[in-house]
Amino acid sequence: MIEMPAACPVATTTRLIGGRWKARLIWALFRKEPRRFSDLRRACPPISDRILSKELREMEAAGLISRREQPGSTAHTDYCLTQDGRTLEPVMAAMAGWGRARSEEEGQGPV
């Protein structure tokens, strides 16, 4: 019988937070919560409304963020990190630190 290899933990992580936008959206939520849809769009230019909606739905389905409808005369939706999403804090901090160091190496100055 052929033994199947264990799932790669990096592949699991990139499946959940990989791509062009997810890590940036999670970083935006770490920096300020809760955030409205338009706040997240402004935090991650040039993301389109369609892609932002798709990414938020995928992260909600993965249990990384929660979506709360706020009723009232100015009804809106807030997005927050879940407890599972908050466990990404050291990952995001490491990515931010690496990115800052890389930017300085490339002569872009501090980010």
C-alpha positions as CSV (number, residue, x, y, z in Angstrom):
1,M,0.0,0.0,0.0
2,I,1.3,3.4,-0.9
3,E,1.4,5.9,1.9
4,M,0.0,9.3,1.1
5,P,2.1,12.2,2.2
6,A,0.8,14.5,4.9
7,A,-0.7,17.8,3.6
8,C,1.8,20.6,3.4
9,P,1.2,23.2,6.1
10,V,2.4,26.0,3.8
11,A,0.0,24.9,1.1
12,T,-2.9,25.0,3.7
13,T,-1.9,28.5,4.7
14,T,-1.6,29.8,1.2
15,R,-4.9,28.2,0.3
16,L,-6.6,30.2,3.1
17,I,-4.7,33.5,2.9
18,G,-2.9,33.4,-0.5
19,G,-3.5,35.4,-3.5
20,R,-3.2,39.1,-4.2
21,W,-5.7,40.4,-1.7
22,K,-6.4,38.2,1.3
23,A,-3.3,39.0,3.3
24,R,-3.7,42.7,2.6
25,L,-7.3,42.6,3.8
26,I,-6.4,40.7,6.9
27,W,-3.6,43.2,7.6
28,A,-6.1,46.0,7.2
29,L,-8.4,44.4,9.8
30,F,-5.5,43.9,12.2
31,R,-4.7,47.6,11.9
32,K,-8.3,48.7,12.5
33,E,-11.5,46.9,13.3
34,P,-14.4,46.8,12.6
35,R,-14.2,47.9,9.0
36,R,-16.9,48.6,6.5
37,F,-16.7,47.3,2.9
38,S,-15.8,50.8,1.6
39,D,-13.0,51.1,4.3
40,L,-11.5,47.8,3.1
41,R,-11.7,48.9,-0.5
42,R,-9.8,52.1,0.3
43,A,-7.2,50.1,2.3
44,C,-6.4,47.9,-0.6
45,P,-6.3,49.8,-3.9
46,P,-7.0,49.0,-6.7
47,I,-9.2,46.1,-5.6
48,S,-12.6,46.0,-7.4
49,D,-15.9,45.7,-5.6
50,R,-16.5,42.3,-7.2
51,I,-13.1,40.9,-6.1
52,L,-13.5,42.4,-2.7
53,S,-16.9,40.7,-2.2
54,K,-15.5,37.4,-3.4
55,E,-12.4,37.5,-1.1
56,L,-14.5,38.5,1.9
57,R,-17.0,35.6,1.2
58,E,-14.1,33.2,1.0
59,M,-12.5,34.4,4.2
60,E,-15.8,34.3,6.0
61,A,-16.4,30.7,4.7
62,A,-12.9,29.8,6.0
63,G,-13.8,31.2,9.4
64,L,-11.2,34.0,9.3
65,I,-13.5,36.9,9.4
66,S,-17.1,37.6,10.5
67,R,-19.7,39.8,8.9
68,R,-22.2,41.7,11.0
69,E,-25.1,43.6,9.5
70,Q,-25.7,46.8,11.4
71,P,-29.4,47.9,11.1
72,G,-30.6,51.4,11.4
73,S,-31.2,54.5,9.3
74,T,-27.7,54.1,7.9
75,A,-27.6,50.3,7.7
76,H,-24.1,48.9,6.9
77,T,-22.0,45.8,7.2
78,D,-19.0,45.5,9.5
79,Y,-16.2,43.0,9.0
80,C,-14.0,41.8,11.9
81,L,-11.4,39.0,12.4
82,T,-12.7,35.9,14.2
83,Q,-10.8,34.2,16.9
84,D,-9.2,31.9,14.2
85,G,-8.4,35.0,12.1
86,R,-6.6,36.6,15.1
87,T,-4.3,33.5,15.3
88,L,-2.7,34.9,12.1
89,E,-1.2,37.9,14.0
90,P,2.3,36.5,14.3
91,V,2.2,35.4,10.6
92,M,1.1,38.9,9.5
93,A,3.6,40.6,11.8
94,A,6.4,38.4,10.3
95,M,5.3,39.2,6.8
96,A,5.1,43.0,7.6
97,G,8.6,42.9,9.1
98,W,10.1,41.0,6.2
99,G,8.4,43.4,3.8
100,R,9.7,46.5,5.6
101,A,13.2,45.1,5.6
102,R,13.0,44.2,1.9
103,S,11.6,47.7,1.0
104,E,14.6,49.3,2.8
105,E,17.0,47.0,1.0
106,E,15.5,48.0,-2.3
107,G,15.9,51.7,-1.5
108,Q,12.2,52.4,-1.1
109,G,12.7,53.6,2.4
110,P,10.5,52.6,5.4
111,V,7.0,51.5,4.6
